Amino acid sequence: MLLMFRLHRLDVLPVDDLGIRAAIRRLYGLEELPKKKMSF
């Protein structure tokens, strides 16, 4: 919470987290797990 709200770091969630990807898939009704976005 400190990183997100006080230091404005919105990238603190791991992109490979299976639980988060599964929840997004269920929430948006996707057939496959979403792919992680690579941004450098």
PQR file with spaces between the fields and no chain letter, atoms N, CA, C, O and H, PARSE charges and radii, in Angstrom:
ATOM       1  N    MET     1       0.826   -1.186    0.000 -0.4000 1.5000
ATOM       2  CA   MET     1       0.000    0.000    0.000 -0.0000 2.0000
ATOM       3  C    MET     1       0.874    1.254    0.000  0.5500 1.7000
ATOM       4  O    MET     1       0.562    2.241   -0.667 -0.5500 1.4000
ATOM       5  N    LEU     2       1.953    1.202    0.745 -0.4000 1.5000
ATOM       6  CA   LEU     2       2.865    2.341    0.783 -0.0000 2.0000
ATOM       7  C    LEU     2       3.417    2.631   -0.601  0.5500 1.7000
ATOM       8  O    LEU     2       3.446    3.785   -1.027 -0.5500 1.4000
ATOM       9  H    LEU     2       2.206    0.400    1.287  0.4000 1.0000
ATOM      10  N    LEU     3       3.853    1.602   -1.303 -0.4000 1.5000
ATOM      11  CA   LEU     3       4.401    1.804   -2.641 -0.0000 2.0000
ATOM      12  C    LEU     3       3.363    2.379   -3.598  0.5500 1.7000
ATOM      13  O    LEU     3       3.669    3.270   -4.390 -0.5500 1.4000
ATOM      14  H    LEU     3       3.829    0.664   -0.956  0.4000 1.0000
ATOM      15  N    MET     4       2.143    1.870   -3.523 -0.4000 1.5000
ATOM      16  CA   MET     4       1.117    2.301   -4.482 -0.0000 2.0000
ATOM      17  C    MET     4       0.589    3.700   -4.191  0.5500 1.7000
ATOM      18  O    MET     4       0.482    4.523   -5.100 -0.5500 1.4000
ATOM      19  H    MET     4       1.894    1.147   -2.879  0.4000 1.0000
ATOM      20  N    PHE     5       0.259    3.976   -2.936 -0.4000 1.5000
ATOM      21  CA   PHE     5      -0.449    5.218   -2.640 -0.0000 2.0000
ATOM      22  C    PHE     5       0.452    6.375   -2.220  0.5500 1.7000
ATOM      23  O    PHE     5       0.137    7.527   -2.520 -0.5500 1.4000
ATOM      24  H    PHE     5       0.346    3.308   -2.198  0.4000 1.0000
ATOM      25  N    ARG     6       1.544    6.110   -1.545 -0.4000 1.5000
ATOM      26  CA   ARG     6       2.412    7.203   -1.104 -0.0000 2.0000
ATOM      27  C    ARG     6       3.533    7.482   -2.098  0.5500 1.7000
ATOM      28  O    ARG     6       3.900    8.635   -2.324 -0.5500 1.4000
ATOM      29  H    ARG     6       1.800    5.175   -1.301  0.4000 1.0000
ATOM      30  N    LEU     7       4.074    6.422   -2.689 -0.4000 1.5000
ATOM      31  CA   LEU     7       5.181    6.599   -3.632 -0.0000 2.0000
ATOM      32  C    LEU     7       4.727    6.537   -5.086  0.5500 1.7000
ATOM      33  O    LEU     7       5.545    6.633   -6.001 -0.5500 1.4000
ATOM      34  H    LEU     7       3.776    5.485   -2.506  0.4000 1.0000
ATOM      35  N    HIS     8       3.418    6.377   -5.298 -0.4000 1.5000
ATOM      36  CA   HIS     8       2.810    6.365   -6.648 -0.0000 2.0000
ATOM      37  C    HIS     8       3.444    5.325   -7.560  0.5500 1.7000
ATOM      38  O    HIS     8       3.653    5.579   -8.747 -0.5500 1.4000
ATOM      39  H    HIS     8       2.753    6.300   -4.554  0.4000 1.0000
ATOM      40  N    ARG     9       3.753    4.149   -7.007 -0.4000 1.5000
ATOM      41  CA   ARG     9       4.293    3.036   -7.782 -0.0000 2.0000
ATOM      42  C    ARG     9       3.155    2.083   -8.094  0.5500 1.7000
ATOM      43  O    ARG     9       2.751    1.299   -7.235 -0.5500 1.4000
ATOM      44  H    ARG     9       3.584    3.942   -6.044  0.4000 1.0000
ATOM      45  N    LEU    10       2.638    2.138   -9.300 -0.4000 1.5000
ATOM      46  CA   LEU    10       1.500    1.295   -9.670 -0.0000 2.0000
ATOM      47  C    LEU    10       1.939   -0.053  -10.223  0.5500 1.7000
ATOM      48  O    LEU    10       1.099   -0.881  -10.575 -0.5500 1.4000
ATOM      49  H    LEU    10       2.966    2.775   -9.998  0.4000 1.0000
ATOM      50  N    ASP    11       3.252   -0.282  -10.301 -0.4000 1.5000
ATOM      51  CA   ASP    11       3.774   -1.511  -10.895 -0.0000 2.0000
ATOM      52  C    ASP    11       4.241   -2.510   -9.846  0.5500 1.7000
ATOM      53  O    ASP    11       5.184   -3.261  -10.092 -0.5500 1.4000
ATOM      54  H    ASP    11       3.934    0.391  -10.015  0.4000 1.0000
ATOM      55  N    VAL    12       3.610   -2.534   -8.697 -0.4000 1.5000
ATOM      56  CA   VAL    12       4.072   -3.400   -7.616 -0.0000 2.0000
ATOM      57  C    VAL    12       3.492   -4.806   -7.675  0.5500 1.7000
ATOM      58  O    VAL    12       3.972   -5.682   -6.956 -0.5500 1.4000
ATOM      59  H    VAL    12       2.843   -1.924   -8.496  0.4000 1.0000
ATOM      60  N    LEU    13       2.487   -5.060   -8.496 -0.4000 1.5000
ATOM      61  CA   LEU    13       1.915   -6.395   -8.606 -0.0000 2.0000
ATOM      62  C    LEU    13       2.750   -7.227   -9.577  0.5500 1.7000
ATOM      63  O    LEU    13       3.127   -6.729  -10.638 -0.5500 1.4000
ATOM      64  H    LEU    13       2.097   -4.348   -9.081  0.4000 1.0000
ATOM      65  N    PRO    14       3.044   -8.474   -9.244 -0.5600 1.5000
ATOM      66  CA   PRO    14       3.829   -9.318  -10.153  0.2800 2.0000
ATOM      67  C    PRO    14       3.010   -9.688  -11.389  0.5500 1.7000
ATOM      68  O    PRO    14       1.866  -10.127  -11.263 -0.5500 1.4000
ATOM      69  N    VAL    15       3.580   -9.517  -12.571 -0.4000 1.5000
ATOM      70  CA   VAL    15       2.836   -9.771  -13.814 -0.0000 2.0000
ATOM      71  C    VAL    15       2.610  -11.249  -14.067  0.5500 1.7000
ATOM      72  O    VAL    15       1.720  -11.607  -14.838 -0.5500 1.4000
ATOM      73  H    VAL    15       4.509   -9.160  -12.673  0.4000 1.0000
ATOM      74  N    ASP    16       3.392  -12.116  -13.439 -0.4000 1.5000
ATOM      75  CA   ASP    16       3.235  -13.553  -13.646 -0.0000 2.0000
ATOM      76  C    ASP    16       2.363  -14.209  -12.580  0.5500 1.7000
ATOM      77  O    ASP    16       2.285  -15.437  -12.531 -0.5500 1.4000
ATOM      78  H    ASP    16       4.115  -11.825  -12.813  0.4000 1.0000
ATOM      79  N    ASP    17       1.712  -13.431  -11.733 -0.4000 1.5000
ATOM      80  CA   ASP    17       0.904  -13.985  -10.655 -0.0000 2.0000
ATOM      81  C    ASP    17      -0.308  -14.698  -11.244  0.5500 1.7000
ATOM      82  O    ASP    17      -1.173  -14.070  -11.856 -0.5500 1.4000
ATOM      83  H    ASP    17       1.775  -12.434  -11.773  0.4000 1.0000
ATOM      84  N    LEU    18      -0.363  -16.013  -11.054 -0.4000 1.5000
ATOM      85  CA   LEU    18      -1.430  -16.819  -11.640 -0.0000 2.0000
ATOM      86  C    LEU    18      -2.795  -16.441  -11.081  0.5500 1.7000
ATOM      87  O    LEU    18      -3.781  -16.436  -11.818 -0.5500 1.4000
ATOM      88  H    LEU    18       0.339  -16.522  -10.557  0.4000 1.0000
ATOM      89  N    GLY    19      -2.868  -16.126   -9.796 -0.4000 1.5000
ATOM      90  CA   GLY    19      -4.140  -15.754   -9.182 -0.0000 2.0000
ATOM      91  C    GLY    19      -4.720  -14.489   -9.778  0.5500 1.7000
ATOM      92  O    GLY    19      -5.923  -14.411  -10.027 -0.5500 1.4000
ATOM      93  H    GLY    19      -2.067  -16.130   -9.197  0.4000 1.0000
ATOM      94  N    ILE    20      -3.874  -13.499  -10.010 -0.4000 1.5000
ATOM      95  CA   ILE    20      -4.328  -12.238  -10.607 -0.0000 2.0000
ATOM      96  C    ILE    20      -4.763  -12.455  -12.044  0.5500 1.7000
ATOM      97  O    ILE    20      -5.798  -11.938  -12.465 -0.5500 1.4000
ATOM      98  H    ILE    20      -2.896  -13.562   -9.808  0.4000 1.0000
ATOM      99  N    ARG    21      -3.973  -13.223  -12.808 -0.4000 1.5000
ATOM     100  CA   ARG    21      -4.337  -13.481  -14.202 -0.0000 2.0000
ATOM     101  C    ARG    21      -5.634  -14.283  -14.303  0.5500 1.7000
ATOM     102  O    ARG    21      -6.451  -14.028  -15.188 -0.5500 1.4000
ATOM     103  H    ARG    21      -3.132  -13.642  -12.466  0.4000 1.0000
ATOM     104  N    ALA    22      -5.830  -15.254  -13.399 -0.4000 1.5000
ATOM     105  CA   ALA    22      -7.067  -16.042  -13.409 -0.0000 2.0000
ATOM     106  C    ALA    22      -8.266  -15.176  -13.029  0.5500 1.7000
ATOM     107  O    ALA    22      -9.347  -15.330  -13.598 -0.5500 1.4000
ATOM     108  H    ALA    22      -5.167  -15.461  -12.680  0.4000 1.0000
ATOM     109  N    ALA    23      -8.082  -14.274  -12.077 -0.4000 1.5000
ATOM     110  CA   ALA    23      -9.182  -13.392  -11.677 -0.0000 2.0000
ATOM     111  C    ALA    23      -9.560  -12.447  -12.814  0.5500 1.7000
ATOM     112  O    ALA    23     -10.744  -12.188  -13.032 -0.5500 1.4000
ATOM     113  H    ALA    23      -7.204  -14.149  -11.615  0.4000 1.0000
ATOM     114  N    ILE    24      -8.575  -11.933  -13.537 -0.4000 1.5000
ATOM     115  CA   ILE    24      -8.859  -11.052  -14.682 -0.0000 2.0000
ATOM     116  C    ILE    24      -9.589  -11.833  -15.770  0.5500 1.7000
ATOM     117  O    ILE    24     -10.525  -11.327  -16.389 -0.5500 1.4000
ATOM     118  H    ILE    24      -7.614  -12.143  -13.360  0.4000 1.0000
ATOM     119  N    ARG    25      -9.149  -13.076  -15.997 -0.4000 1.5000
ATOM     120  CA   ARG    25      -9.821  -13.915  -17.001 -0.0000 2.0000
ATOM     121  C    ARG    25     -11.286  -14.122  -16.641  0.5500 1.7000
ATOM     122  O    ARG    25     -12.163  -14.008  -17.497 -0.5500 1.4000
ATOM     123  H    ARG    25      -8.388  -13.487  -15.494  0.4000 1.0000
ATOM     124  N    ARG    26     -11.548  -14.427  -15.376 -0.4000 1.5000
ATOM     125  CA   ARG    26     -12.923  -14.656  -14.927 -0.0000 2.0000
ATOM     126  C    ARG    26     -13.741  -13.370  -14.970  0.5500 1.7000
ATOM     127  O    ARG    26     -14.899  -13.386  -15.386 -0.5500 1.4000
ATOM     128  H    ARG    26     -10.836  -14.519  -14.680  0.4000 1.0000
ATOM     129  N    LEU    27     -13.148  -12.259  -14.546 -0.4000 1.5000
ATOM     130  CA   LEU    27     -13.855  -10.983  -14.496 -0.0000 2.0000
ATOM     131  C    LEU    27     -14.289  -10.515  -15.891  0.5500 1.7000
ATOM     132  O    LEU    27     -15.405  -10.028  -16.069 -0.5500 1.4000
ATOM     133  H    LEU    27     -12.207  -12.246  -14.208  0.4000 1.0000
ATOM     134  N    TYR    28     -13.394  -10.670  -16.879 -0.4000 1.5000
ATOM     135  CA   TYR    28     -13.700  -10.196  -18.227 -0.0000 2.0000
ATOM     136  C    TYR    28     -14.252  -11.285  -19.141  0.5500 1.7000
ATOM     137  O    TYR    28     -14.516  -11.023  -20.314 -0.5500 1.4000
ATOM     138  H    TYR    28     -12.488  -11.066  -16.734  0.4000 1.0000
ATOM     139  N    GLY    29     -14.429  -12.485  -18.635 -0.4000 1.5000
ATOM     140  CA   GLY    29     -14.994  -13.575  -19.428 -0.0000 2.0000
ATOM     141  C    GLY    29     -14.098  -14.007  -20.568  0.5500 1.7000
ATOM     142  O    GLY    29     -14.589  -14.339  -21.647 -0.5500 1.4000
ATOM     143  H    GLY    29     -14.214  -12.698  -17.682  0.4000 1.0000
ATOM     144  N    LEU    30     -12.789  -14.008  -20.348 -0.4000 1.5000
ATOM     145  CA   LEU    30     -11.839  -14.402  -21.394 -0.0000 2.0000
ATOM     146  C    LEU    30     -11.733  -15.917  -21.449  0.5500 1.7000
ATOM     147  O    LEU    30     -11.936  -16.593  -20.440 -0.5500 1.4000
ATOM     148  H    LEU    30     -12.391  -13.739  -19.471  0.4000 1.0000
ATOM     149  N    GLU    31     -11.415  -16.453  -22.621 -0.4000 1.5000
ATOM     150  CA   GLU    31     -11.266  -17.897  -22.757 -0.0000 2.0000
ATOM     151  C    GLU    31      -9.889  -18.365  -22.318  0.5500 1.7000
ATOM     152  O    GLU    31      -9.745  -19.492  -21.844 -0.5500 1.4000
ATOM     153  H    GLU    31     -11.249  -15.904  -23.440  0.4000 1.0000
ATOM     154  N    GLU    32      -8.869  -17.518  -22.468 -0.4000 1.5000
ATOM     155  CA   GLU    32      -7.503  -17.860  -22.075 -0.0000 2.0000
ATOM     156  C    GLU    32      -7.016  -16.890  -21.018  0.5500 1.7000
ATOM     157  O    GLU    32      -7.571  -15.805  -20.841 -0.5500 1.4000
ATOM     158  H    GLU    32      -8.986  -16.603  -22.854  0.4000 1.0000
ATOM     159  N    LEU    33      -5.968  -17.300  -20.318 -0.4000 1.5000
ATOM     160  CA   LEU    33      -5.346  -16.380  -19.368 -0.0000 2.0000
ATOM     161  C    LEU    33      -4.729  -15.213  -20.131  0.5500 1.7000
ATOM     162  O    LEU    33      -4.160  -15.422  -21.202 -0.5500 1.4000
ATOM     163  H    LEU    33      -5.518  -18.181  -20.462  0.4000 1.0000
ATOM     164  N    PRO    34      -4.825  -14.009  -19.617 -0.5600 1.5000
ATOM     165  CA   PRO    34      -4.203  -12.875  -20.298  0.2800 2.0000
ATOM     166  C    PRO    34      -2.685  -13.008  -20.284  0.5500 1.7000
ATOM     167  O    PRO    34      -2.106  -13.524  -19.328 -0.5500 1.4000
ATOM     168  N    LYS    35      -2.055  -12.544  -21.339 -0.4000 1.5000
ATOM     169  CA   LYS    35      -0.607  -12.552  -21.439 -0.0000 2.0000
ATOM     170  C    LYS    35      -0.042  -11.356  -20.701  0.5500 1.7000
ATOM     171  O    LYS    35      -0.696  -10.319  -20.592 -0.5500 1.4000
ATOM     172  H    LYS    35      -2.526  -12.125  -22.115  0.4000 1.0000
ATOM     173  N    LYS    36       1.172  -11.497  -20.195 -0.4000 1.5000
ATOM     174  CA   LYS    36       1.791  -10.352  -19.544 -0.0000 2.0000
ATOM     175  C    LYS    36       2.281   -9.378  -20.607  0.5500 1.7000
ATOM     176  O    LYS    36       2.734   -9.786  -21.676 -0.5500 1.4000
ATOM     177  H    LYS    36       1.704  -12.340  -20.283  0.4000 1.0000
ATOM     178  N    LYS    37       2.187   -8.116  -20.311 -0.4000 1.5000
ATOM     179  CA   LYS    37       2.595   -7.071  -21.244 -0.0000 2.0000
ATOM     180  C    LYS    37       4.048   -6.720  -20.949  0.5500 1.7000
ATOM     181  O    LYS    37       4.396   -6.396  -19.814 -0.5500 1.4000
ATOM     182  H    LYS    37       1.819   -7.785  -19.442  0.4000 1.0000
ATOM     183  N    MET    38       4.878   -6.785  -21.954 -0.4000 1.5000
ATOM     184  CA   MET    38       6.286   -6.434  -21.790 -0.0000 2.0000
ATOM     185  C    MET    38       6.483   -4.986  -22.203  0.5500 1.7000
ATOM     186  O    MET    38       6.212   -4.611  -23.344 -0.5500 1.4000
ATOM     187  H    MET    38       4.596   -7.048  -22.877  0.4000 1.0000
ATOM     188  N    SER    39       6.952   -4.185  -21.275 -0.4000 1.5000
ATOM     189  CA   SER    39       7.231   -2.779  -21.611 -0.0000 2.0000
ATOM     190  C    SER    39       8.574   -2.404  -21.012  0.5500 1.7000
ATOM     191  O    SER    39       8.771   -2.477  -19.799 -0.5500 1.4000
ATOM     192  H    SER    39       7.173   -4.490  -20.348  0.4000 1.0000
ATOM     193  N    PHE    40       9.485   -2.005  -21.868 -0.4000 1.5000
ATOM     194  CA   PHE    40      10.816   -1.582  -21.429 -0.0000 2.0000
ATOM     195  C    PHE    40      11.076   -0.165  -21.808  0.5500 1.7000
ATOM     196  O    PHE    40      12.149    0.364  -21.520 -0.5500 1.4000
ATOM     197  H    PHE    40       9.325   -1.946  -22.853  0.4000 1.0000
